[in-house]
Amino acid sequence: MSEALLISYVDLISEGTYVPNLLSSLLLNIPPPLTFV
């Protein structure tokens, strides 16, 4: 996991756009960002 992706996850979560973020994580075949919280 690169820092850029992790930062983008934090930005998306802070903006309340969790659903698109979850979809992107599924497309990338990686765990949802909530696992980092």
Long-range contacts (C-beta under 8 A, 24 or more apart in sequence): 1-30, 5-30, 6-33, 6-36, 9-33, 9-36, 10-36, 13-37
